[in-house]
Amino acid sequence: MTETDPHIHVDRKVLEAGPEVRNLISSMLGRTTDAPAVVTTGCGLRVPYAMTSLRPESVTCLACREHAHREYVRFAEQVERLGRGAGSPWRADQVTEAVDRLRDLANRFSP
């Protein structure tokens, strides 16, 4: 934590952040990846990775919360559009469940 910025932020690449993506990459490549030391946040600052969170309840930076909200809404719309298209590998109930979870997460980030 820095003296000038006590806030908890969200990684700019909120959909790619977190251990799940690193685990996926590790399983595909057979190599582990480390969490970055410093990341660019949704508000544009560069902060230590330890000053970010994926949990909406922990994020205190308003601009980062707005960024995460927009990203999750956009992703939910994309999943809904692609999941309902012809040739989609997902069942309608799977798409609905995923979209509902993403929208719930977006609402939890809503300032």
Backbone torsions as a table, in degrees:
resi	resn	phi	psi	omega
1	MET	NA	140.0	178.5
2	THR	-99.8	159.7	178.8
3	GLU	-65.4	-33.6	-174.5
4	THR	-86.9	-18.2	-177.5
5	ASP	-137.1	96.9	-179.0
6	PRO	-86.2	1.7	-173.3
7	HIS	-77.3	154.6	170.1
8	ILE	-97.8	129.4	-173.9
9	HIS	-110.2	-178.8	173.4
10	VAL	-124.7	141.2	178.6
11	ASP	-60.0	139.7	179.2
12	ARG	-56.3	-37.7	178.5
13	LYS	-91.9	59.7	-172.0
14	VAL	-55.9	-33.8	-179.3
15	LEU	-76.2	-19.9	-179.6
16	GLU	-103.2	-4.4	-176.4
17	ALA	-80.7	157.7	172.3
18	GLY	103.9	168.8	-175.1
19	PRO	-69.7	-26.6	-178.5
20	GLU	-61.8	-43.5	179.9
21	VAL	-68.1	-42.7	177.5
22	ARG	-61.7	-39.4	178.0
23	ASN	-65.1	-39.1	178.0
24	LEU	-63.4	-45.7	178.9
25	ILE	-62.9	-41.4	179.3
26	SER	-62.6	-41.3	-179.2
27	SER	-69.3	-31.1	179.4
28	MET	-77.5	-39.7	-174.3
29	LEU	-96.9	-16.3	-177.3
30	GLY	75.7	15.1	178.6
31	ARG	-132.7	147.7	178.7
32	THR	-89.5	150.8	176.4
33	THR	-115.4	144.1	178.1
34	ASP	-89.7	151.7	171.6
35	ALA	-67.1	142.9	179.6
36	PRO	-67.5	152.5	178.4
37	ALA	-75.9	-38.6	-178.8
38	VAL	-132.4	140.1	179.3
39	VAL	-130.8	158.1	170.8
40	THR	-88.7	133.7	-174.4
41	THR	-96.7	172.9	178.1
42	GLY	-61.1	-25.2	179.0
43	CYS	-92.1	-1.9	176.2
44	GLY	97.5	-6.4	177.7
45	LEU	-78.1	156.5	171.0
46	ARG	-106.0	119.3	-176.0
47	VAL	-133.2	161.9	174.1
48	PRO	-59.9	141.9	179.9
49	TYR	-54.0	-33.1	-179.6
50	ALA	-64.5	-16.2	179.4
51	MET	-96.5	20.0	176.5
52	THR	-120.3	161.3	178.0
53	SER	-150.3	151.6	173.9
54	LEU	-98.0	-8.9	-179.8
55	ARG	-86.3	119.6	-177.9
56	PRO	-55.1	-35.6	-177.5
57	GLU	-66.8	-20.7	-177.3
58	SER	-93.3	-20.8	-175.4
59	VAL	-78.1	120.2	-177.4
60	THR	-105.5	-10.2	178.9
61	CYS	-82.3	118.2	-177.0
62	LEU	-61.3	-43.7	-179.6
63	ALA	-63.1	-36.7	178.0
64	CYS	-69.1	-39.0	177.8
65	ARG	-62.2	-42.8	178.8
66	GLU	-64.3	-41.0	178.6
67	HIS	-61.5	-48.3	179.9
68	ALA	-62.9	-40.8	177.7
69	HIS	-57.6	-49.8	-180.0
70	ARG	-61.4	-42.8	-178.1
71	GLU	-63.9	-43.3	-179.8
72	TYR	-70.2	-36.2	175.4
73	VAL	-63.9	-45.6	179.8
74	ARG	-61.1	-43.3	-179.6
75	PHE	-67.3	-39.1	177.6
76	ALA	-60.9	-42.8	178.1
77	GLU	-64.2	-39.5	179.5
78	GLN	-66.5	-45.2	179.0
79	VAL	-62.1	-42.4	-180.0
80	GLU	-63.2	-45.0	-179.3
81	ARG	-65.0	-48.1	-177.5
82	LEU	-73.7	-34.0	-178.1
83	GLY	-71.0	-23.5	-179.2
84	ARG	-95.9	-4.5	-178.1
85	GLY	-73.9	162.7	178.4
86	ALA	-62.6	136.7	178.5
87	GLY	82.7	8.2	179.6
88	SER	-65.4	136.5	179.4
89	PRO	-79.1	-5.0	-177.2
90	TRP	-102.5	146.1	174.5
91	ARG	-75.1	158.3	-178.9
92	ALA	-59.1	-38.7	-179.7
93	ASP	-68.4	-32.2	177.1
94	GLN	-68.2	-41.7	178.7
95	VAL	-63.8	-46.1	180.0
96	THR	-60.2	-43.1	179.4
97	GLU	-63.7	-44.5	-179.5
98	ALA	-64.8	-43.9	-179.7
99	VAL	-64.3	-42.1	178.2
100	ASP	-61.3	-42.9	179.0
101	ARG	-64.4	-42.0	179.8
102	LEU	-66.0	-41.2	178.9
103	ARG	-68.4	-35.9	176.3
104	ASP	-62.5	-44.5	179.0
105	LEU	-62.9	-42.6	178.1
106	ALA	-59.6	-43.3	179.9
107	ASN	-65.8	-34.2	177.6
108	ARG	-67.8	-27.4	176.4
109	PHE	-83.5	-16.3	-177.4
110	SER	-58.1	129.0	-176.8
111	PRO	-68.9	NA	NA
